[in-house]
Amino acid sequence: MKPTVAPFPSSRLRRTRQSSAIRALVRSNSLSVDDLIWPVFVRDGKDTEEPVPSMPGVMRRSVDLIAKAAREAADLGIPAICLFPYTDTSLKTEDCAEAWNPDNLCNRAIRAIKDAAPEIAVMTDVALDPYNINGHDGYVVDGEIVNDATVEALVKMALTQAESGADIIGPSDMMDGRIGAIRKALEQDGHHNVMILSYAAKYASSFYGPFRDAVGASGALSGDKNTYQMDPGNSDEAMRLIERDLAEGADMVMVKPGMPYLDICRRAKETFGVPTFAYQVSGEYAMLQAAAQNGWLDGEKVMLESLLGFKRAGCDGILTYFAPEAARLLAA
């Protein structure tokens, strides 16, 4: 689109910026609480929470406190919450069997949230890294992260989450063919309404460090994830991955990380026109928090500006650790 602009002074583009009322009338994008998904970390225990040192303000919570937090989120109008488990080292194995244990942390938390706040949508993570003694998203065989055996495990994991009451399954593993396999299994087991929000374009990023601290995967990880997560230099590949996941049955797609990949968000939305999400990942959150705590940035303003940037790039929603704080500010 090429706008038609009269010559100055017939055209004074500052006219539409002269007051908050006028700016609101002509604003192209806006942020609301409806755009937020809150990622939370669940740990074992009761009435227990502990801070994640590399993510100021973020806590690991026991199941009972996760349910309480979900109730508070629902009262703020946040539409969805996403669960990530901090699994005890004793439960991490090479076969990752804890991933599909019906009574693992994640599945217990799903049920607790559904009891405490049935109106909030529960999203889950599907990847083996929280349960893998090797710290990888897939099985490691002779130093290789193998694809097809991993997909079989992910299907079992997704089914137990659906049976526990999850509304949205979020495969974040980046194995080939996992969306089709999970969708087929969900249909066969009668979970026709369980949605898949695919981490379709997940990059092998250095911005994930604090998250790995939060789920206890940092020390376990051997090597890197470059053979299955995307090369940060690639853009067209992201479009192929998104197209494939949609063809296999994904309802929604995600770009991860967020702010360094806003160009991918824009391309995804313009190319496919499907519900598109971004994950403002732990490193992005930690940077903004650190700068705010040092007085280098206005924390509240930068937080809201960063979230609005996702909407301007075409995102329908954002996974962000800022969700409760943003919701309170948006309601003020």
CORZI-V145268 format. One record per residue. N is the residue number from 0. PSI is psi in degrees with one decimal (999 if undefined). Layout:
# CORZI-V145268
N&PSI  N&PSI
This chain:
# CORZI-V145268
0&129.7  1&113.3  2&149.7  3&121.6  4&124.7  5&155.1  6&152.1  7&137.2  8&3.4  9&-36.4  10&117.7  11&100.4  12&-16.0  13&-12.6  14&-38.7  15&5.8  16&10.6  17&-19.3  18&161.5  19&-34.9  20&-45.4  21&-41.1  22&-38.1  23&-36.9  24&-35.3  25&4.8  26&132.0  27&-33.2  28&148.2  29&159.2  30&135.7  31&167.9  32&-24.8  33&-14.2  34&0.2  35&135.8  36&130.1  37&113.1  38&132.4  39&155.3  40&127.9  41&136.9  42&171.0  43&166.4  44&-172.0  45&136.7  46&44.6  47&134.1  48&147.6  49&143.2  50&151.5  51&108.0  52&-35.7  53&1.6  54&80.3  55&128.9  56&-9.1  57&137.7  58&149.8  59&131.1  60&146.0  61&165.8  62&-41.7  63&-36.0  64&-26.7  65&-42.7  66&-40.3  67&-42.0  68&-37.3  69&-38.5  70&-42.4  71&-39.3  72&-43.1  73&-39.5  74&-26.8  75&-9.9  76&5.2  77&125.7  78&-20.3  79&151.6  80&141.6  81&131.3  82&135.9  83&126.1  84&142.9  85&96.4  86&134.7  87&140.9  88&-32.8  89&-19.2  90&-1.3  91&125.1  92&170.9  93&-29.2  94&-8.7  95&29.5  96&-23.7  97&-21.0  98&-31.0  99&21.1  100&120.5  101&-21.5  102&22.2  103&173.4  104&-46.1  105&-46.0  106&-35.9  107&-39.0  108&-37.8  109&-50.2  110&-39.1  111&-39.9  112&-42.3  113&-29.8  114&-39.9  115&-35.3  116&71.6  117&-19.5  118&-15.6  119&140.2  120&137.4  121&122.7  122&144.8  123&161.7  124&135.0  125&101.4  126&155.6  127&-7.8  128&-33.8  129&-12.7  130&-1.1  131&123.0  132&-19.4  133&-7.8  134&6.1  135&161.5  136&-12.5  137&174.1  138&142.4  139&119.7  140&115.0  141&41.1  142&-3.9  143&136.7  144&107.5  145&146.1  146&-59.9  147&-40.3  148&-35.4  149&-42.6  150&-39.9  151&-40.8  152&-40.1  153&-36.0  154&-45.7  155&-40.2  156&-46.5  157&-39.0  158&-41.0  159&-33.4  160&-42.8  161&-42.0  162&-27.0  163&-12.6  164&10.1  165&140.3  166&-34.2  167&125.4  168&131.0  169&84.8  170&118.0  171&12.1  172&-28.3  173&25.2  174&149.0  175&134.8  176&2.0  177&-30.3  178&-47.4  179&-42.1  180&-42.2  181&-43.4  182&-43.9  183&-44.2  184&-40.5  185&-43.0  186&-44.2  187&-31.1  188&6.6  189&10.1  190&60.3  191&-27.3  192&0.1  193&126.3  194&154.3  195&116.6  196&97.4  197&131.1  198&78.6  199&-36.3  200&81.3  201&117.9  202&150.6  203&82.8  204&153.5  205&3.2  206&2.8  207&-2.8  208&-52.4  209&-33.4  210&-43.2  211&-31.4  212&-43.3  213&-33.5  214&3.3  215&27.0  216&-9.5  217&-49.3  218&-26.6  219&-26.5  220&125.4  221&126.9  222&-150.8  223&-176.0  224&24.5  225&-20.1  226&-9.2  227&-27.1  228&160.5  229&148.7  230&127.4  231&-17.6  232&-3.7  233&140.7  234&-48.4  235&-36.0  236&-37.3  237&-39.3  238&-38.6  239&-41.0  240&-42.6  241&-44.6  242&-42.6  243&-46.4  244&-37.5  245&-41.1  246&-27.2  247&-7.1  248&11.9  249&138.9  250&-30.3  251&158.9  252&157.2  253&146.6  254&133.9  255&130.6  256&-174.7  257&-74.9  258&-38.7  259&-6.0  260&33.1  261&-27.0  262&-33.8  263&-38.5  264&-47.0  265&-46.7  266&-41.4  267&-46.0  268&-43.9  269&-33.0  270&-41.2  271&-23.7  272&25.6  273&165.3  274&120.7  275&129.7  276&159.3  277&153.4  278&112.3  279&95.6  280&175.6  281&-39.1  282&-37.6  283&-47.2  284&-48.2  285&-39.1  286&-46.8  287&-41.6  288&-43.3  289&-43.6  290&-39.9  291&-42.4  292&-25.9  293&-0.1  294&13.0  295&-24.4  296&154.4  297&105.5  298&-46.2  299&-44.5  300&-42.3  301&-38.8  302&-51.8  303&-36.5  304&-40.6  305&-39.0  306&-38.8  307&-32.0  308&-35.3  309&-40.6  310&-41.5  311&-30.6  312&-4.7  313&1.7  314&142.9  315&-19.5  316&168.0  317&130.9  318&121.4  319&138.0  320&-12.6  321&-2.2  322&-51.7  323&-42.4  324&-42.9  325&-41.3  326&-41.1  327&-41.4  328&-39.8  329&-26.7  330&-13.2  331&999
